[in-house]
Amino acid sequence: MNQQKILGNHSFQQAFILATFASFRFLSKIYGAITFYLANQELINRYLEKGEEEFEKLRLSLRERNPALYQKLIAAKAQKQGKA
């Protein structure tokens, strides 16, 4: 057999094994994330709600302290969404 063909097959086998291993590692990370979320759903939801509340406070604070800047940001957001 041709040595190049043997090396080519070997390289292909190694690439396949590495790709399969990488896929399993990726899937195990996804499974771990889902498992963590399901085990800590209430805690995570509270964390996300708290972040949304803090963002809303900051938004209102900016609106009160600098109405002109706030209006510019709202206009830029509307323009960006119009292009999307």
Backbone hydrogen bonds, N-H to C=O, Kabsch-Sander energy under -0.5 kcal/mol:
donor,donor_aa,acceptor,acceptor_aa,energy
6,I,2,N,-2.0
7,L,3,Q,-2.6
8,G,4,Q,-2.4
9,N,5,K,-2.4
10,H,6,I,-2.4
11,S,7,L,-2.8
12,F,8,G,-2.3
13,Q,9,N,-2.5
14,Q,10,H,-2.5
15,A,11,S,-2.6
16,F,12,F,-2.6
17,I,13,Q,-2.5
18,L,14,Q,-2.7
19,A,15,A,-2.6
20,T,16,F,-2.6
21,F,17,I,-2.6
22,A,18,L,-2.7
23,S,19,A,-2.3
24,F,20,T,-2.2
25,R,21,F,-2.4
26,F,22,A,-2.5
27,L,23,S,-2.8
28,S,24,F,-2.4
29,K,25,R,-1.7
30,I,26,F,-2.0
31,Y,27,L,-2.8
32,G,28,S,-2.3
33,A,29,K,-2.4
34,I,30,I,-2.6
35,T,31,Y,-2.6
36,F,32,G,-2.6
37,Y,33,A,-2.5
38,L,34,I,-2.8
39,A,35,T,-2.1
40,N,36,F,-1.5
41,Q,38,L,-0.6
44,I,40,N,-2.7
45,N,41,Q,-2.7
46,R,42,E,-2.2
47,Y,43,L,-2.1
48,L,44,I,-2.5
49,E,45,N,-2.5
50,K,46,R,-2.6
51,G,47,Y,-2.0
52,E,48,L,-2.1
53,E,49,E,-2.4
54,E,50,K,-2.4
55,F,51,G,-2.3
56,E,52,E,-2.3
57,K,53,E,-2.2
58,L,54,E,-2.3
59,R,55,F,-2.5
60,L,56,E,-2.5
61,S,57,K,-2.3
62,L,58,L,-2.5
63,R,59,R,-2.2
64,E,60,L,-2.0
65,R,61,S,-2.7
66,N,62,L,-2.7
70,Y,66,N,-2.3
71,Q,67,P,-2.4
72,K,68,A,-2.0
73,L,69,L,-2.4
74,I,70,Y,-2.3
75,A,71,Q,-2.5
76,A,72,K,-2.5
77,K,73,L,-2.3
78,A,74,I,-2.4
79,Q,75,A,-2.4
80,K,76,A,-2.4
81,Q,77,K,-2.4
82,G,78,A,-1.7
83,K,79,Q,-1.2
84,A,80,K,-1.0
